[in-house]
Every structure is written in C-alpha cells, then in structure tokens.
Amino acid sequence: MDQFRIYDIIEDLRKEGKSFCVSTVIRTADTTSAKAGCKAVVTSDGDIYGHVGGNCVQSALRKAGLAAMEIGKMRMIRIKPAACVDSLHDNDGVRIYKSGCPSGGTVDLLIEPCKLAPVLVVYGNTPIGRAIAEHGKMAGYRVVTSREMGFAGGFHQFDGATANVQVTSGDFAVVASQGIKDLEYLRAALASPARRVSMVASRRKAAALMTTLIAEGMDKSSVERLKSPAGIDLKGIDPHEIALSVLAEIVLWRNSDRSMEIGEFEVAS
C-alpha cells in the first residue's frame, strides 16, 4: 500500500468516528521486510492497513494496538526472534513480542492510539439536564441528549429513551429528569451498558425507583449500579453549579478507571 494512503485511511476513520491507532516503525535490526518510517493503521476491529512487517509483526501489532486503544496510552513494542527472548521486557523496558520468522530480524514499533472520547447520555429536558449536557460538551465528551432539548451542532440526539449512538461499558449516563419520566429514563439508563449511571435525585427517591425496577424484574446488580444523588457535594444550588458537581464526579470516575486499566495493562504485559 502507498504509505501516503495511510493518511487518507486515518482521515476516513476520524470522519466515521471510529477508534484506531497508528503504528510507525522506528528502528529495525538485521533482515526485515519493513524499514524505519513505514506505517500501518490498526482499527478497533483489528484490521491492519499498511505495511510494518510480516505475519509475526502484524500479530503482535494487532494485540498491542487493541490494548493501546483500550487504555488510550501510547506505547512502544519490540518484535524479536523467539530464540533471543527470555523475558517480557527488554533491558530498556520495552515490551517484547516473540517472532518465529526465520529471517531473524528485530522491529521496534511506536503505537499511537486515537481513542474516541466517552459518550455521556443525559436524560431529562430540565435546567440541570441541559446544564450537564453543556458542561459535558465543553469537557470533550460525546454528549447524547433527547431531541426535545433542542441542542444542535455536535450533540447526538435520541427519541424516547433510545440513544442513536452506541453506548459501551466505558461510557456514562446521567438521569436529570426531576419528576418527568423518572422511571422511564432510569430504566433506559440502567439497561444500557454504561459503566457508571447516576441520577439527580434524593437517596429516598432513588431508592423507591430502584425498588420498583427490581419488582419489575430488572436484575438487582444492574439496578445497584445507580449512584444517587449524582455528583460531588459542592453545596451548589444553581443548575450550572450542580452540573459542575456531576461532571466533576464523572471526570473522577473516568480518570480512576483509566489509571486502573493502565496499571492492569502494565502488569498483564
């Protein structure tokens, strides 16, 4: 593949809103098919476009690239002949992957992930709900709101209680309905795979709603994911002050989860 075609692929993936990582050969030793400067793109589906080496290199790149996308952290890896490998890391700390290629070459790859920002689904066309959506957008989240909120220009929208963007286990949902469609929106939020679900409500109200959902047949472990009242207690009263406290808690969750993932990846690698 023409190396300049890589940049077209990157642009296409960005327009499609997909996660990917770019890998660049930064050093080779002995006989290798790819040389320093060669690039490849790894998609979130594990597809590889470009040329950085043969099957052994591609296999290592796919595994390391998907892991880098998961944690959103740049990495360098080294693919070496299996006979030369006696530990997971080289003397300089670089993660080593074994190669069975008879050519016996070594390839160093820099892997740079481009991971999409988390989705933040906000339920509730209320002053607090709109403020949370606005603060989330400013903080770089992919904000999803109900169409009735009337947002445009970068906000995703949903009708009823179903978002039109895919929500994953790394995303967040906040219910700020304040008495309007509380049960409907909470049911939708807790039925989603969002890692964290919070609700702007008193503990008593949230407990009553949780009891109803469990009585309806929703799994107890799903219901108990709910954090209410939402946010860090900043003593705020104004909708934007409350929204700030809610977003501060989400930022704390996101960074704490990311730190844990990075630690797990370091140990696992």
C-alpha positions as CSV (number, residue, x, y, z in Angstrom):
1,M,0.0,0.0,0.0
2,D,1.2,3.5,-0.8
3,Q,2.3,5.0,2.5
4,F,0.5,8.2,1.7
5,R,-2.8,6.3,1.5
6,I,-2.4,5.7,5.3
7,Y,-3.3,9.4,5.9
8,D,-6.5,9.0,3.8
9,I,-7.4,6.0,5.9
10,I,-6.8,8.0,9.1
11,E,-9.0,10.8,7.8
12,D,-11.8,8.4,6.9
13,L,-11.7,6.7,10.3
14,R,-11.8,10.1,12.0
15,K,-14.8,11.2,9.9
16,E,-16.6,7.9,10.8
17,G,-16.0,8.5,14.5
18,K,-14.0,5.2,14.9
19,S,-11.2,4.5,17.3
20,F,-7.8,3.4,15.7
21,C,-4.1,3.5,16.3
22,V,-1.2,4.4,14.1
23,S,2.0,2.3,14.2
24,T,5.3,3.5,12.9
25,V,8.5,1.5,12.5
26,I,11.2,3.5,14.3
27,R,14.1,1.0,14.2
28,T,15.0,-2.3,12.6
29,A,17.9,-4.7,13.0
30,D,19.1,-7.5,10.8
31,T,16.8,-8.6,8.0
32,T,13.2,-7.2,8.0
33,S,10.7,-6.5,5.2
34,A,9.7,-3.1,6.6
35,K,12.1,-0.3,7.4
36,A,12.1,2.7,9.6
37,G,9.3,5.1,8.8
38,C,6.9,2.5,7.5
39,K,3.4,3.0,8.9
40,A,0.2,1.0,9.5
41,V,-3.2,1.7,10.9
42,V,-5.0,-0.8,13.3
43,T,-8.8,-0.4,13.6
44,S,-10.9,-1.2,16.6
45,D,-12.0,-4.3,14.7
46,G,-8.4,-5.5,14.5
47,D,-8.0,-4.8,10.7
48,I,-4.5,-3.6,9.7
49,Y,-3.8,-1.2,6.8
50,G,-0.3,-0.5,5.7
51,H,3.0,-2.4,6.0
52,V,5.2,-2.7,9.0
53,G,6.3,-6.3,8.5
54,G,5.2,-9.9,8.0
55,N,2.6,-12.0,9.9
56,C,4.6,-12.2,13.1
57,V,4.9,-8.4,13.3
58,Q,1.2,-7.9,12.4
59,S,0.1,-10.4,15.0
60,A,2.0,-8.5,17.7
61,L,0.8,-5.2,16.4
62,R,-2.8,-6.2,16.4
63,K,-2.6,-7.4,20.0
64,A,-0.7,-4.4,21.3
65,G,-2.7,-1.9,19.2
66,L,-6.1,-3.1,20.5
67,A,-4.7,-2.9,24.1
68,A,-3.4,0.6,23.4
69,M,-6.8,1.7,22.2
70,E,-8.4,0.3,25.2
71,I,-6.4,2.4,27.7
72,G,-5.7,5.3,25.3
73,K,-2.0,5.3,26.0
74,M,0.9,5.5,23.5
75,R,3.3,2.5,23.7
76,M,6.5,1.1,22.0
77,I,6.9,-2.6,21.4
78,R,9.8,-4.7,20.0
79,I,9.3,-7.9,18.0
80,K,12.4,-10.1,18.3
81,P,13.3,-13.7,17.2
82,A,11.9,-16.1,19.8
83,A,15.4,-17.6,20.4
84,C,16.6,-14.2,21.7
85,V,13.7,-13.6,24.1
86,D,13.9,-14.7,27.8
87,S,11.6,-12.1,29.4
88,L,8.6,-9.9,28.6
89,H,10.6,-6.7,28.6
90,D,14.0,-5.8,27.1
91,N,16.8,-4.1,29.0
92,D,15.5,-0.7,28.2
93,G,12.0,-1.6,29.5
94,V,10.3,-2.0,26.0
95,R,7.7,-4.7,25.8
96,I,8.9,-7.7,23.7
97,Y,6.9,-9.9,21.4
98,K,8.3,-13.1,20.1
99,S,8.8,-13.7,16.3
100,G,9.0,-17.0,14.7
101,C,10.1,-15.6,11.4
102,P,13.2,-17.3,10.0
103,S,14.7,-14.1,8.8
104,G,15.7,-13.3,12.4
105,G,15.0,-9.5,12.2
106,T,14.0,-7.2,15.0
107,V,11.4,-4.4,14.6
108,D,10.6,-1.5,17.0
109,L,7.1,-0.1,16.7
110,L,5.7,3.1,18.1
111,I,1.9,2.7,18.6
112,E,-0.2,5.9,19.0
113,P,-3.9,5.3,19.8
114,C,-6.7,7.6,18.7
115,K,-9.5,6.7,21.1
116,L,-12.9,8.4,20.9
117,A,-14.0,10.4,23.9
118,P,-16.6,8.6,26.1
119,V,-20.3,9.0,25.5
120,L,-22.3,11.0,28.1
121,V,-26.0,10.3,27.8
122,V,-28.1,12.9,29.6
123,Y,-31.8,12.1,30.3
124,G,-34.2,14.9,31.2
125,N,-35.2,18.1,29.5
126,T,-34.6,20.2,32.6
127,P,-32.4,23.1,33.5
128,I,-30.0,20.8,35.3
129,G,-30.1,18.3,32.4
130,R,-29.3,21.0,29.9
131,A,-26.5,22.4,32.0
132,I,-25.0,18.9,32.4
133,A,-25.1,18.5,28.6
134,E,-23.5,21.8,28.0
135,H,-20.7,21.2,30.5
136,G,-20.1,17.7,29.1
137,K,-19.8,19.1,25.6
138,M,-17.2,21.7,26.8
139,A,-15.2,18.9,28.5
140,G,-15.0,17.0,25.3
141,Y,-17.5,14.2,25.9
142,R,-19.7,12.9,23.1
143,V,-23.0,14.1,24.5
144,V,-26.2,12.4,23.7
145,T,-29.5,14.2,24.7
146,S,-33.2,13.8,24.0
147,R,-34.3,15.6,20.8
148,E,-36.7,17.8,22.9
149,M,-33.8,19.6,24.5
150,G,-33.3,21.3,21.1
151,F,-29.5,21.1,21.0
152,A,-27.7,21.1,17.7
153,G,-24.1,21.4,16.4
154,G,-22.2,18.4,17.8
155,F,-24.9,17.0,20.1
156,H,-26.2,13.5,19.3
157,Q,-29.9,13.0,19.9
158,F,-32.4,10.3,20.7
159,D,-36.1,9.9,20.6
160,G,-38.0,8.4,23.5
161,A,-35.4,6.7,25.7
162,T,-33.2,5.1,23.0
163,A,-29.9,6.7,22.0
164,N,-28.8,6.7,18.4
165,V,-25.2,6.2,19.2
166,Q,-23.7,3.1,20.6
167,V,-23.1,3.2,24.3
168,T,-20.3,1.0,25.7
169,S,-19.0,-0.1,29.1
170,G,-16.7,2.9,29.1
171,D,-19.5,5.5,28.9
172,F,-21.6,7.4,31.3
173,A,-25.3,8.1,31.8
174,V,-27.0,10.7,34.0
175,V,-30.7,11.0,34.7
176,A,-31.7,14.5,35.5
177,S,-35.4,14.2,34.8
178,Q,-36.6,15.8,38.1
179,G,-40.0,14.2,38.2
180,I,-40.7,13.9,34.4
181,K,-40.3,10.4,33.1
182,D,-38.1,9.4,36.0
183,L,-38.8,5.7,35.9
184,E,-38.7,5.5,32.0
185,Y,-35.3,7.3,31.8
186,L,-33.8,5.5,34.8
187,R,-34.9,2.2,33.3
188,A,-33.2,3.1,30.0
189,A,-30.0,4.3,31.7
190,L,-29.7,1.1,33.8
191,A,-30.5,-1.1,30.9
192,S,-27.6,0.4,28.9
193,P,-24.0,-1.0,29.2
194,A,-22.8,2.4,30.5
195,R,-20.1,1.8,33.2
196,R,-21.5,4.5,35.5
197,V,-25.1,5.6,36.0
198,S,-26.1,8.5,38.2
199,M,-29.3,10.4,39.0
200,V,-30.0,13.9,40.2
201,A,-32.4,12.9,43.0
202,S,-32.6,12.4,46.7
203,R,-31.5,9.0,48.2
204,R,-35.1,8.3,49.2
205,K,-36.5,8.9,45.7
206,A,-33.8,6.9,44.1
207,A,-34.3,4.0,46.5
208,A,-38.0,4.0,45.7
209,L,-37.4,3.9,42.0
210,M,-34.8,1.2,42.4
211,T,-37.3,-0.9,44.3
212,T,-39.8,-0.5,41.5
213,L,-37.4,-1.6,38.8
214,I,-36.4,-4.7,40.8
215,A,-40.0,-5.5,41.3
216,E,-40.5,-5.2,37.5
217,G,-37.8,-7.9,37.0
218,M,-34.7,-5.8,36.4
219,D,-31.5,-7.6,37.6
220,K,-30.6,-6.3,41.1
221,S,-26.9,-6.0,40.2
222,S,-27.8,-3.7,37.3
223,V,-30.1,-1.5,39.5
224,E,-27.4,-1.2,42.2
225,R,-25.1,0.5,39.7
226,L,-27.0,3.6,40.3
227,K,-25.2,6.5,42.2
228,S,-27.7,9.0,43.7
229,P,-27.5,11.8,44.5
230,A,-25.3,12.4,41.4
231,G,-22.2,14.5,41.7
232,I,-19.7,15.6,44.3
233,D,-21.1,17.7,47.1
234,L,-20.1,21.2,46.2
235,K,-23.0,22.8,48.0
236,G,-24.3,24.0,44.7
237,I,-27.8,25.4,44.1
238,D,-27.7,26.9,40.6
239,P,-28.2,24.3,37.8
240,H,-24.8,25.0,36.4
241,E,-23.2,24.6,39.9
242,I,-25.0,21.2,40.2
243,A,-23.9,20.3,36.6
244,L,-20.3,21.1,37.5
245,S,-20.5,18.8,40.5
246,V,-22.0,16.0,38.4
247,L,-19.3,16.4,35.7
248,A,-16.6,16.6,38.3
249,E,-17.7,13.2,39.6
250,I,-17.7,11.7,36.1
251,V,-14.2,13.1,35.5
252,L,-13.0,11.5,38.7
253,W,-14.6,8.2,37.7
254,R,-13.1,8.3,34.2
255,N,-9.6,9.1,35.5
256,S,-9.7,6.5,38.2
257,D,-10.9,3.8,35.8
258,R,-8.2,4.8,33.3
259,S,-5.5,4.6,36.0
260,M,-6.7,1.1,36.9
261,E,-6.7,0.0,33.3
262,I,-3.2,1.3,32.7
263,G,-2.0,-0.5,35.8
264,E,-3.6,-3.7,34.8
265,F,-2.2,-3.4,31.3
266,E,1.3,-2.9,32.7
267,V,1.1,-6.0,34.8
268,A,-0.5,-8.1,32.1
269,S,2.0,-7.1,29.5
